[in-house]
Amino acid sequence: PVNQRNREVPVVPQGISRDDFLKALEELKGELGGENVEVNDQPLRDGWYMEHPNTHDMMTILDEEEFVAGAVVFPGSTEEVVKIVKWANRWLIPVFPISMGRNLGYGGAAPRVRGSVTIDLGKRMNKILDINPQDYTCLVEPGVSFYGLYDELGKRGLRDHMWVDTPDLGGGSIIGNTVDRGVGYTPYGDHWACHSGLEVVLPTGEVIRTGMGALTQGGENTWGVFPYGFGPYSDGIFSQSNFGIVTKMGMTLMPNPGGHESFMYTFPNEEDLGPLMEIIRPLRISTILENVAQLRHVTQAIAASGLPKSKFYSGTGTIPADIIHQAAAQTPVGDHTWAYYGMCYGHPHIRAYKLAIIDAEFNKIPGCRKINPSTIPEDEYFWSRDRIASGTPDIHELRWVNWAPNGAHIAFSPVSPIRGPDATKLFQLGKRIHEQYGIDFMPAFCVGLREMHLIVEIVFDRDDPEEKKRALGCLRDMVDEAAKKGYGEYRTHLVLMDQVAGTYAWNDGALGKFNERLKDALDPNGILAPGRCGIWGKRYRGRGWEM
Ligand code: ADP
């Protein structure tokens, strides 16, 4: 849909006049070329995942005009990023870097401060600088997507040799996803843990390289194979932060394991969750379960078909359990409640060994069923999980957004140990609060290694302000209540960043204060992504920006 509302254009960030803002943009055009500076003076268009906007969050839970860019600029090199940052310091204009802006559910392309100038790095800085088949590494720029790297491996005949680990949706940037600490589903699913060395433009314009790339000469040789270099390991402060703009990143790739096999188990009752977690934990920590595996609730299995809720239920309020089970009868989940999607890697004899252990353990849950993949239709969600867990990017996951008309989604994603009582507590907390707000509950547990995230995606109609208000209320309550019980988010949407940062307040907010000290030292004018992850420079603090 097109937002037709009248608004003053361009959107000018607070603290600068309209004339000065336009003058500043003219100056920047002189540095980057007119075609690389776009004033955001058109009606907002949402597009869709593959043709997403870079001016705002196409799935916003607030009014679309809240988190919106004043202009978008397209640097073509690290040197041009430096120019932009120096320009922002001269004019005191907030800038917000994105790699590709497909961070759906967490803010998309939107800046946190209205009127910020979005630095769209991906459009022109999209080169794969190196692929090294001997070391299984690569070096990429911000505009390289999971699909892009996958395609390039294909072109070079390397796809049988090594795999790209991809998140649920493959259209995003490798750098964007990694710096936001996103995850994928092969044994290389922890993207941050798999990266090696960064090139970063600091908010005052200096360029640094971390890890081995910092060597005076020859750094390229070991950039991708050893992440730490010498001295303090500074990469961490450039993830989920606003301390620098990442312009290059080394990434490790997974050797083809010599075979792979997806498996699916279903379990009959909601109450099986606790005992199942007790079974999953030791298997996952010892990597018999080898990848970030997913345990999904039946409601989500129905939504993953891509059919709208109205197809199943025309009443008001949440969809009743009996209707869900009726609908599920037509899917591989059948009359069960939980579906576990996993993948086993290696040569057939290695897989057989591991799969036998998994089968014996899972069968300790009464009624457990192993679904034979050959009975699963080609278009089923199972095959999307199969592609993703074997390094093939996919976008099937988008389908459940159709659950609501004009569907959009936003996530609640608390971290917990892989323990029965924790899983049950979080499940009940989510279920209760969803019921309170009249929202369908679609939980999925993603089991990392020693921890799991409960991912609850709320699907809402982006054109329905009342529904958005309920979705946000539900999220805010879940964040607060989970925090009281000792659970914190691993990542969050722009709108919740202050709240989530506020839950990490041990010792009188010591970590937040430390981040503010770093922010003020590295970015004295507070120009870089103010407010991202709840970190505000001193120019913004105490002025009511937090929400
Ligand atoms: P993707 O397109 O991969 O889903 P985005 O480009 O939307 O990811 O990035 C997600 C978030 O991470 C952005 O909103 C931004 O705050 C941050 N980010 C992305 N790329 C960079 C970068 N190169 N340097 C610093 N921060 C970045």
Residues whose N, C-alpha, C, O or C-beta is under 5 A from the ligand:
A	BS01	ADP	P97 I98 S99 M100 G101 R102 N103 G108 P142 G172 S173 I174 I175 G176 N177 V179 D180 G244 I245 V246 T247
